[in-house]
Amino acid sequence: MNRKFISLLFCLMLGCMLASAQKSDLQQRAEAADAAGTIASARSLYIHAFNEYATKGQTQQAVECGTKAVSLYYKENFYKEAFELLRRVDQAVNNDQQASGSTKAGLHYLCTKERMQMYIKLRKPASAMEQLNIMEGQANTANDESLKNDLLYNKAICYYTFGQNAQGDAVFRQMASKLTAEKEYDKVEAVYKTLIDNGRKSGSANLVAQSYASYMQWKDSVSVLRHAEQIEALQQQIATHEASIAEKDSSLSTRKAIIIGLCILAAALAAALVLGAIVLLRFIMLTRKQKKTIQLANDNNALKAKFISNISAQLEPTLRKLDSRLPEVKALLSFSNHVQTLSELENTPSGNIELEETQIPQFSEALVDQIRPKVKSGVTLTVNAPKMSAKIHREYVSHILLHLLNNAAEFTPEGGKITLDYKKRGAHTHQFLVTDSGEGIPEEKREDVFKPFLEIRDLTTGDGLGLPICKQMAQKMNGDLTIDPAFTRGTRFVLNLTE
């Protein structure tokens, strides 16, 4: 029983927190001021909350705050302001394009009820009855049973307030029967008290006596109903507990069987754990062996890279003594430099490079100017770079773009086109694109052009290390160099960079 009570209390608290979270800060402040009795402040906050909700299209909350502000207006007899605010609330409902007709009717009902209550306070029976008729149509259109019950309640109050006791009695009997059946006892009691108060105000002792007698009779009948409900609830609890006891008794033998099964399962699990421990130990030993193998491979790669770099460095002084005008010597010197550069890049940690703020248009134009003398006749050189700056590693980016532009100049035929583009792709990402209208690189070779030492080559025609070096440089800048597979009218290299 205590657990159920705690669970119920937790659910109620959670519901309240969720309801509060759905209300805006303005509405919560307005409700706090209203509870404190500061009418002017509460009214102003409700109006601000209404405007905020209406602007956001939250019509249900807007109507709720608007009608509360209206009630605080006429509470201090500011009827003109109250009627004007109600007009704005109705307009907000009409402007809601998402709400259905029944939803709008329910919201209009709340506004019309405020008008009816003001007319009651102003002692204008004809106007109040007119609003009641409008409310009836709105309640029917909304097809909301709670609104129909509320309509009966307000009808009874209105009729009794203006002394139309016969109509009030008819509505009251209908309302009392319906609301009592639905256990809405508070509303029925409120109408009885209104009827008794009206009798006192009009000085009709007979009406007071008759109303009071009817009220006491109704109250007695409701007390009987409430006692019957309590007895029924207790009987239901007793039946539930008896069923629970019977279920527990019948499950004792089942529990014994379950306990035996669990013991057997525990023994099987223990055996499985032992077997698992053996497998795990073997796996750990194998993993350690693999780690040692990987470490040895990494050490060997480092030694190989250092060895290749040392060979390159040792060959260079000898090569310098030869005639550098000979194509073979020139090719060997270039190959030696490329090997040393590639080795140094492989041993350089990524991310340890400094970026420099660079004006992109001037930087791009300067690169293109360097290859302008190398292009064939009629080749168009174009730079598309917006007037902006970016942080780049000038040395690496210049090396990569110059290599790509030199290749483009070599392979672009007369009358062709070479383009250098720059594009900003995000807050910290950007691209350089080098496009030419040459023959293009076959699809099956696009991945291999970035891999070094794949084939034995005649070094006088090129060593094939230029693009692998460019690829390594791009990756050291936390970027990448690729070939655009979607571009088929030549070749397009894409250098992606991240600041």
N, C-alpha and C positions, 0 to 999 in steps of 0.2 A: 504493500500500500504506500509506504514511504517512497519507494523507488518511482512509482507512478506519479506521485505528487511532485517529486523533484523534476521528473521528465516533463510534466505539464508546465511547471514553473519555468523551466529552461526554454521550452518552446514559446511561451508567452513573452519572455524577455527577448528572445531572438526575433520574434515577430515585431515587437516594439522597436528594436534596434533597426530592423529593415525598413519599417514604416518611416522612422525618423530619418534614415539615410536617404529616402526618396524625397523628402521635403527639402526645399532650398533653405539657405541660411536666412534669407529674409522672412520666410514663412515661420521658421522656428523662433526667430526673434519676435515676430508679431504675436505668436501664441503665448510666448513668455510674458510680453507686455500686457496682453489681454488677461492672462491669469492674475497678473499683479494689479489689475484695475486701472492702469494708465491708458484711458480710452483713446486720447488724441494720438499718443505715440503708436499704440497698437493699430489704430485705423490707418495712419500714414504708412506703416510697414506693410499692412495687408494690401494697400493700393500699389505700393512698389512691387510687392510679390506678384500681384495680379498682372501688372504691366510686363514683368520679366517672363512669367509663364506664357502670357499671350504672344509675346514676341517669339518665343521658342516653339510655339504651336502645341504647348501642353495645356489643352483647353480644360480638361477635368480639374486640374489644380488651379487654373486661372479662375474658374467659376467658384470654386471653394473659397479662395481668398477674396474674390470680389464681393460675394454675398455676405461674408463676415464683416467686411468694411462697411457695406450698406447697413447692416443691423446696428453697427456702432454709430453710424450717422444719425439714424432716426431715433436711436436711444437718447440722443441729446437734442432731438427735434430739428435736425438739419434735413428736412424732407427734400428740398430742392436738390441738394447735393446727392442725396440718396437715389432719387429718381434718375438723375443724370448718370450716375455711376452704373445703375442697373441697365440703362440704355447701352452703355459701352460694353457691359458684360454680355448682353444679348448679341451685340454686333460681333464680339470675339467668337461666340458660338457659331454664328452664321458664316464667319470667314474660314472656319475649319473645313478644308476640302477633304480631309481624310475620314472624318466622322460620318457614321451612317445616319439615316433619318431618325431611327429610334433612339440612338445615342444623343443626337441634338435635342430631340423632344424631351428627354430626361433632364438635360442640362437647362433647357428653357423653363422646365417645370420649377426648378429651384429659384430662378429669377422671379417667375410669376408669383410664387409663394411669398417672397419678400414684399412684393407690391401689395398683395392681399393683406398681409399683416400690417403694413403701413396704413392702408385704408381702414382697417379695423381700429387702429390707434387714433386715426383722424375722425372716427365715427362717421364714415361714409358707407352705409350699408349697400347702396346700389353698386358702387364701384367695387366693393369687396366681393359681392355676389358675381359680378362680371368676371373678376379674376378667377373665382372658383370654377366658373364654366370653362374658362381657358385652361385651367389646371387639369380639369377632367379630360379634355381632348388630348392634352399633352401626355397624361398618364396612360391613356388608352393607346396612343401612338407608340410610346416607349415600351408598352407591354411588359411593364415591370411591376410585379406583385407588391413590392415594398412601397412603391409610389402610390399604388391604388389604396393600400392601407393608410398611408399618410394623408391621402386625399379625404378619406372618410373621417379621419381624426380632425383635420382642419375644417371640414364641413360642419361637424358637430360643434366645434368651438365657435365658428362664425355664426351659426344659427342661434345658439344660446346667448352669445354676446349681444345680438341685436333683438333678443326677446322673441324669436320665432321658435317657440318651444315645441310646437307640433312637428315642424320639419326637423328640428333638432332631435326630438325623441325617435323619429323614424330612422334617421341616419345613425343615431347613437345605438339603437338596438342592432342594426346591421353591423356596425363597427364593433360593438362590444362582443357580439357572438363570434365574429370572425377573428378578432384579435385575441379573445380569450382562448379560442381553439388553437391559435398559433402561439399562445403563451406570451403575448405582448401585453402583460398586465399593467405595466407602468403607464402606457398611453391611455388605457381605459380609465385608470385611476385619475390621470390628469384631467380628463374630460369631466368626470364626476366632480372634482374639486372646482373646476371652472363653473359648472352648473350651480354648485352651492354658493360660490362667491357672487355670481350674478344675482341669485335670489336675495342675498344679503344686501347687495348694492341697491336693488330695486325696492327693498323693504317688503318683499313678499314672503311672509312667514310660512305660508302654505307651500310655496315652491321650495323653500329651504328644507322644510320638514319632509316633503315628498322625495326630494332629491337625496337627502341624507338617509332616509329609510331605504331607498333603492340602492344607494352606495353600500350601506351596511349589509344588505341582503347579498349583493354581488360579492362583497369582500368575504363573507362567510362561505359562499359557494366556491370562491377561488381558493380559500384556505383548505377546504375539503379536497379540491383538485390537487393542490400542492402536497397535501399529506398523502394522497393516493399515489402521486408521482414518486414521493420519497419512499413510500412502502414498496412500490414496484421496483425502484432502483435497488433497494435493500434486498428484495427477493432475487433480483437478477444477480447481485453480488454473491448471495448465498448459493444460488444455483451454480455460479461460476466456480466458487471455492469447492463445492461438493464434487463438481466434475473434475477439478484439478486434483483433489485428494484421490478420487477413484483412479485417475490416470496415473498418479504417482504410485499407488498400490500395485496397479497392473504392470507397471514398468520395472518393478524391483528385479524380477527374474530376468528381464531383458538386460538390465544393467549388469547383472552378474555375468551374463554371457558376453556382454561388451567388454567387461574388465578382463575376462579370460582371453578374449580375442586381442585386446590391447597388449597383454603380456606377451602373447605369441609374436605380435607385430614388433614389440620392443626388442625381443630377442633377434628377430630377423633384421631389424634396423641396426642393432649392435654389430651383427656379422657383416652387414653391408658397409658400416662405418670402418671396420677393420680393413675390409677389402679396398674401400675407397682411400684409406690412409696409405696403403701399400702402393696403389696406383699414383696417388699424389706425390709420394716420395720419389717414385721413378720419374714422374713428370718434372719435378724440381731438379733432379740430377741431370735429366736431358736438357732442361732449359739452361742450366749453368754451363753445360758443355757447348750448347749453341751460342751462348753469350761469348764464351771464350773464342769460339770459331769466328764470330762476327768481329770481335775486337781484333783478332789476329788479321782478319781480312782488311779491316780499316787501317791497321798499322802498316800492313804490306802496301796498301794503296798510297799511304802517305810517303813511305819509303820510295815507292816507284815514282811518284810525282817529284820527289826531291832528287832522285837519281836522274830522271829525264831533264830536270831543270839544270842540274850540275853539268850534265853532258852538253847541253845547249850553251851554258856559260863558258865551258872549256873550249868548245869548238869555235866560238865567236872570234877570239884573238887570232887564231890561225886563219880563219876565213877573211879577216880584215887585211891580212898580208897579201891575199890574192888580188887579182885585178877585178875590182867590183864592177867594171864595165861589161864583163862577160856575163851573159844571161844565166849560166849555170851557177856562177858564184853569187850573183844577185839573188837568185832563187833560194840558194842555201842560206844566205844571210837572213832573208825574209822568213824562211821556214824556222830558222833557229830563234828568231825574235818571237814568232808566233807561238812556238812551243813553250818558251820561257814565260810569255804572257799568260798562256792558258794554264800553266802549272801554278803560277802565282795566284791567279783567280781562284783555282780550286782550293788553295790553302788559305784564302782570305775569308774570315767569318762574315756571314751575311748580316746586313743591318748596321755595320760599323762604318758607314760613309756619311759625310757631311753634305747637306743640301744647301744650295745657294739660290737666293731670290733672283730670277732671271726674267727679263722682258722678252716674251715669246716672239713677237713679230721681228725684232732686230736680230735675235738669235737665229731664227729660221732663215731670214734673208741672207745672213752672213754665210751659213752653210751652203745654201744654193749657189751663192756667188763663187764659192770655191770650185764647184764642178762645172760652172758655166763654160769654161774653155774646153772641157772634155767632151761635150755632147756633140752629136752629129748634126749635120746641116738640117735646118728646119724643125728641130726638136723644140717644143714649147716647154719652158720651165715655169711652174706656177707654185706660189706659196699661199695657202689659206690659213691664216693665223689671226685670231681676234686680238684686239689691243688689250692685253692683260699680262700679268706676270704669274710665275709659278715657281715653286721650290724644286730644283732638280740638281742632280750631280752633273755639272757641266762637262767634265772630262769624259765620263762614260757615255752620256747621251750624245755628245759631239762625235765620239768615236763610232758609235752604232749608226747614227744617221749618215755620217760621211761615208761609211762603208756601204750602206744601202744605196745612197745616191750615186756613188761611183759605179756600183754594179748596174744601177739603172741606166747611167750614161753609157756604159759599155754595151748593154744588150738592147737598148731602145733604138730602132732603126730611124732613118731619116724621115722627117715629117711627123715623128711620133710625139708623145707627151709624157712628161714627168711631173708629178705633183707631190708636194710636201704639205700635209694637213696636220692641224693641231685641234683636238676636241677635248673639252672639259666634260668628264663623265660623272662627276660627283664632287662632294666637298673636298675630298682628298685623293681623288683618282682622275687621271687624264691619259690621253693617247697622242702619240705621233704616228702618222700613217705615211708611208712612202709608196707611191703607185707609179707604175710605168706601163707603157703599151707594147712591151716586147712580146716574145713568143710565150712567155710564162714557164713555170716549172711543172713538169708532169706530176699528177696527183700521187703516184707511187713513190716519188722521190722527195716529197715535201717534208717528211719527218726526218729523212736521212741527212738533209743538208745541214742540220744543226748538230750532227754527231761527228766527232773527229776520228780520224784514222780508220775509216771504214774500208778504204781501198788504196791500193798502191797507185800513185799518180806520178806523172811527169811534173816535177816541181816548177819547171819553167812555164807551165801553163796554169800554175796556181796550186797551193798546197791544201785547199779546202778547209782551212782552219779559221777563216774570217768570220763566217756565220756562227760557228760554235763559240768563238770568243765573244761575239756580240750577245749570244744567248746567255753565256755565263755572266756578263756584265749586267744584263737586264735582271737576272735573278738575284744578283748581289744587291740590287736596288729594290728588292721586294716586288719586282715586276716580272714581265715575261715578254719574249719576242716570238711572234707566230706569223704564219702565212694565212691570209683571209681565204678560206675555202670557197666562199660565195662569189669571189671576184674571179671572172673567167676571161676578161678582155686584156690580159697581161698578168702582171704580178702585183700584189699589194701586201707589203709587210706591215704588221701592227705591233707597235711598241707600247705596251701597257705599263704605266708607272703608278706607284702609290707613295704619297708623301709620308 
